[in-house]
């Protein structure tokens, strides 16, 4: 069991906070709950690895009456969890533009952290 006092701050990269705030209320609440789990060192309820973006990158899957929403983040660093991209999924497959944006933000983060 994880230490109940473990808590990492969330750092939103680029426009991710504004993008998350644009989600419908129920999807926004669910995203907040799932990110809180991650901040406490736990796994979100519905996620998948996104190794094509970078090592340790994950995608939280949110299904809502308004559609499918995704939050791409990385939590492998000791200091914080980094939210790379938040978006509404419009098609079955994640768009190349969404993947490219998350990958660019991941690369920039790795460079900034000197990893």
C-alpha positions as CSV (number, residue, x, y, z in Angstrom):
1,X,0.0,0.0,0.0
2,X,1.2,3.5,-0.8
3,X,2.1,6.0,1.9
4,X,-1.1,7.9,2.6
5,X,1.0,11.1,2.9
6,X,2.5,10.8,-0.6
7,X,1.3,13.8,-2.7
8,X,2.9,15.2,-5.8
9,X,1.8,18.6,-7.1
10,X,0.3,18.7,-10.6
11,X,2.1,20.8,-13.2
12,X,0.1,21.7,-16.3
13,X,2.2,22.1,-19.5
14,X,1.2,24.6,-22.2
15,X,-2.6,25.1,-22.5
16,X,-3.5,22.0,-20.6
17,X,-5.2,23.7,-17.6
18,X,-7.3,25.8,-19.9
19,X,-8.1,22.8,-22.0
20,X,-9.2,20.8,-19.0
21,X,-11.3,23.7,-17.7
22,X,-13.2,23.6,-21.1
23,X,-14.4,20.0,-20.5
24,X,-18.1,19.6,-19.6
25,X,-18.6,19.8,-15.8
26,X,-19.0,16.0,-15.2
27,X,-15.9,15.2,-17.3
28,X,-13.9,17.9,-15.6
29,X,-14.9,16.5,-12.1
30,X,-13.9,13.0,-13.2
31,X,-10.6,14.2,-14.6
32,X,-9.9,16.0,-11.3
33,X,-10.7,12.9,-9.3
34,X,-8.5,10.7,-11.5
35,X,-5.6,13.2,-11.3
36,X,-6.0,13.4,-7.5
37,X,-5.5,9.6,-7.4
38,X,-2.3,10.0,-9.5
39,X,-1.0,12.7,-7.2
40,X,-1.5,10.3,-4.3
41,X,0.6,7.7,-6.0
42,X,-2.3,5.5,-7.1
43,X,-3.4,4.4,-10.6
44,X,-6.4,6.1,-12.2
45,X,-9.4,3.9,-12.8
46,X,-9.1,3.7,-16.6
47,X,-5.8,4.3,-18.2
48,X,-3.3,3.0,-20.8
49,X,0.4,3.5,-21.3
50,X,1.4,5.9,-24.1
51,X,5.0,4.7,-24.7
52,X,4.9,6.1,-28.3
53,X,4.9,9.6,-26.7
54,X,7.6,8.8,-24.1
55,X,8.7,6.4,-21.3
56,X,6.3,6.6,-18.4
57,X,3.6,8.5,-20.2
58,X,0.0,7.5,-19.5
59,X,-3.4,8.4,-20.8
60,X,-6.5,8.7,-18.5
61,X,-9.7,7.6,-20.3
62,X,-12.9,9.4,-19.4
63,X,-16.2,8.5,-20.8
64,X,-19.0,11.1,-20.4
65,X,-22.4,11.7,-21.9
66,X,-20.7,14.5,-23.9
67,X,-18.2,12.1,-25.3
68,X,-14.7,10.7,-24.7
69,X,-12.1,12.8,-23.0
70,X,-8.4,12.1,-22.5
71,X,-5.7,13.4,-20.1
72,X,-2.1,12.5,-21.0
73,X,0.4,12.8,-18.1
74,X,3.7,11.5,-16.8
75,X,4.2,10.8,-13.1
76,X,7.6,9.1,-13.0
77,X,9.5,12.1,-11.7
78,X,9.9,12.6,-8.0
79,X,8.9,16.3,-7.8
80,X,5.5,16.4,-9.6
81,X,3.1,14.9,-12.0
82,X,3.1,16.7,-15.4
83,X,-0.1,17.0,-17.4
84,X,1.0,17.1,-21.0
85,X,-2.3,17.3,-22.9
86,X,-6.1,17.3,-22.3
87,X,-8.6,16.9,-25.1
88,X,-11.9,15.6,-26.3
89,X,-11.5,12.5,-28.4
90,X,-13.5,12.9,-31.6
91,X,-12.6,9.7,-33.5
92,X,-11.9,6.0,-32.6
93,X,-8.1,6.6,-33.0
94,X,-6.3,9.4,-31.2
95,X,-5.4,12.1,-33.8
96,X,-1.8,12.5,-34.9
97,X,-2.0,16.2,-33.9
98,X,-2.9,15.3,-30.3
99,X,-0.1,12.7,-30.1
100,X,2.4,15.1,-31.7
101,X,1.4,17.9,-29.2
102,X,1.8,15.6,-26.2
103,X,5.1,14.2,-27.6
104,X,6.5,17.8,-28.1
105,X,5.5,18.8,-24.5
106,X,7.1,15.6,-23.2
107,X,10.4,16.3,-25.1
108,X,10.4,19.9,-23.8
109,X,9.9,18.7,-20.2
110,X,12.7,16.1,-20.5
111,X,15.0,18.8,-21.8
112,X,14.0,21.3,-19.0
113,X,14.5,18.6,-16.3
114,X,17.9,17.6,-17.8
115,X,16.8,14.0,-18.1
